[in-house]
């Protein structure tokens, strides 16, 4: 939703977007580079976005990282998770190549 918001914002021209040559750069912009003003504008103009952000905040508040360590360690050995992770990494590399063109 953030990316769509930026793409629709006329302040972002082609020259700016040419600098976003990888998924990690786009991610950094949408997470670390996301401003409070952008957050307020998007939240006030998109009720779905505001609801999703609220749900994320509630889930983060209820998160207990220590309680997840053991189960997560076990899950990382799961062959299906390993295969899915490998497939996702390959897709990210493919998308990075497309972004860099």
C-alpha positions in Angstrom: 0.0 0.0 0.0 2.9 2.3 0.7 4.5 1.6 -2.6 1.2 2.2 -4.4 0.8 5.4 -2.6 4.3 6.6 -3.7 3.8 5.5 -7.2 0.5 7.5 -7.4 2.1 10.6 -5.8 3.1 13.0 -8.6 6.1 14.2 -6.6 7.9 11.1 -7.5 9.2 11.4 -11.0 11.0 8.9 -13.2 14.5 10.1 -12.2 13.8 9.4 -8.5 12.5 5.9 -9.3 15.5 5.0 -11.4 17.5 5.0 -8.1 15.4 2.2 -6.8 17.4 -0.6 -8.5 16.9 -3.4 -6.0 14.2 -4.7 -3.6 16.4 -3.9 -0.6 16.6 -0.3 -1.7 12.8 -0.2 -2.2 12.3 -1.8 1.2 14.6 0.7 2.9 12.6 3.5 1.4 9.2 2.0 2.4 10.3 1.2 5.9 13.2 3.3 7.1 12.6 6.2 4.7 8.8 6.4 5.4 8.0 9.7 7.0 5.5 10.6 9.6 3.8 12.9 7.1 3.5 10.1 4.6 2.1 7.8 7.3 -0.5 10.4 8.3 -1.5 11.2 4.7 -1.9 7.5 3.8 -3.7 6.5 7.0 -6.2 9.3 6.6 -6.9 8.6 3.0 -7.0 4.8 3.1 -9.1 3.1 5.8 -7.8 -0.3 4.9 -4.2 0.8 5.3 -5.1 2.4 8.7 -6.7 -0.9 9.8 -3.8 -3.0 8.7 -1.3 -0.7 10.5 -3.4 -0.9 13.6 -3.5 -4.7 13.4 0.3 -4.8 13.0 0.8 -2.6 16.0 -1.5 -4.8 18.1 0.4 -8.0 17.0 3.7 -6.5 17.7 2.6 -5.5 21.2 1.5 -9.1 21.9 4.7 -10.6 20.4 7.0 -12.5 22.7 10.3 -13.1 20.8 11.8 -15.4 23.5 8.7 -17.7 23.4 9.2 -18.1 19.6 12.9 -19.0 19.7 12.5 -22.8 20.2 9.6 -23.4 17.7 11.3 -21.2 15.2 14.6 -23.1 15.5 12.6 -26.3 14.9 10.7 -24.8 11.9 14.0 -23.8 10.2 14.8 -27.5 9.8 11.6 -28.2 8.0 12.2 -29.3 4.4 9.2 -27.4 3.1 10.2 -24.2 4.8 13.8 -24.6 3.4 12.4 -25.1 -0.1 10.0 -22.2 0.2 12.8 -20.0 1.5 15.1 -21.0 -1.4 12.2 -20.3 -3.9 11.6 -16.9 -2.3 15.3 -16.0 -2.5 15.4 -16.9 -6.1 12.3 -14.8 -6.9 13.9 -11.8 -5.0 17.0 -12.1 -7.1 14.9 -12.3 -10.3 13.0 -9.1 -9.3 16.3 -7.4 -8.4 17.5 -8.1 -11.9 14.3 -6.6 -13.4 14.6 -3.5 -11.2 18.2 -2.9 -12.2 17.3 -2.9 -16.0 
